[in-house]
């Protein structure tokens, strides 16, 4: 199993930047993909970005392409989501997820989840 803890959320003005981190622990010696999802109040959880174990394969939601960058440092067992040019509609709780094997955009494919970190973008 993999345990995940997110950090780095906060309040930022529109146009600003934040970097989220996701620290993994537990059975991290096996290859696992990581992803970020988000959920705004009253809305369903939606996919943001995913990255393969090697980092060679990344997937982004259209709404964040060109603004967000997903990355990982396997030596530190940590994943990152760099968020630039933030918009008020990016306001949500952001969740880190992991699964052994390939990276996907569908949340049902992920077995391990963090507790979430709040991101609020003011206009």
N, C-alpha and C positions, 0 to 999 in steps of 0.2 A: 504493500500500500504506500501511497504518497500523501503526505500532509502538506498543505499549502497555506501560507500566510501572506496576505497582501499588505502593502503600505504605500504611502506617498500621495494619498488623496488629500483633498482640501478645497479651499475656495479660491478661485482665480477669476480675473476679469476676462471678458471676451477678447480674443486675440492673444491671450497668454498661453503659457506652456506648463505642463506638469509631467513628471515621470513617475509611473507606478512601478513598483517592484513586487515580485512574487517569489518568496523563499520556499523552496521545497525541502522536505526532509523525509526520512523513512527509506523506502526501497528505491533509491535514486540511481542505483548502479545499472538498472535496466533502462533501455532506451524509452523515453516517453516524450510525447508531444505536449506542448503547452498552448493554451489559448486564453483569450480574454473575451468575456461577455459583459453585457451591461443591462441594467433594468432601471427604467425611469418609473416614477410613481404612476400607477394606473396603466402601465404598459407591460407587455410581455418581455421576457428576457430576449435579448438579441445578440447575435454574433458581432464581434468587433474585429478580432485578428487571431491567427493561429500560426504556430511555427513548429517545424519538425525538430527532431532531436539534433540533427546536424546543423540546423539553421539554414540549410540550403533551400528549403521549401517554406514559403510564407503565403498566407492567404489573408486578404483584407475584405471587409465589407465596403461596398461602394461609398457609403457615407463618410468613411474615414480615409479613403485612399488619398495619398499625397499629403496628409496631415499627421497621421499616426504611423509610428514605426515599432514593430515588435522585434525583440531581440532576446538572446539568452546567453548566459555564461555558465556552461556546464561545470566548470571547475568550482564555481561558487554555488551551484544548484539554484540559480536564480534566473528568473525571467523578468523582462522589462516591457513596458509599454510607454514609449515617448509620445506625448500628445502635444502637438503644436497647433497654432491657429484655432484655439478652442472656441466653440460656439455655445450659446445658452442651451441649444438642443443636445449638447453632449452631457448635460447634467444627468447623473444616474449613479447608482451603486455599481461599481465595477468588480467583477468576479474573475479570479484566475481559476483555470481548470486544467486538468492533466489526464492523459490516458497513455497506456503503453501502446506503442505502435505508431501508425501514421497520424498526421494532423488532418482534422476535418473541421468544417464550419458548423456542424450540427451539434447542439448541446447534448442531445441524448447519447452521443457517442463518448462522452467524457464521464469518467468514473469518480474522479476526485475533484473536490471544489474547496476553495477558500471561503472565508466568512464575508468577504466583500469590503470595499473601501469606497467612501462617498466622494464623489467629484461634483462640485457645484461651480457652474460658470455663470457669472453675473453679466448682465448686459450694460 
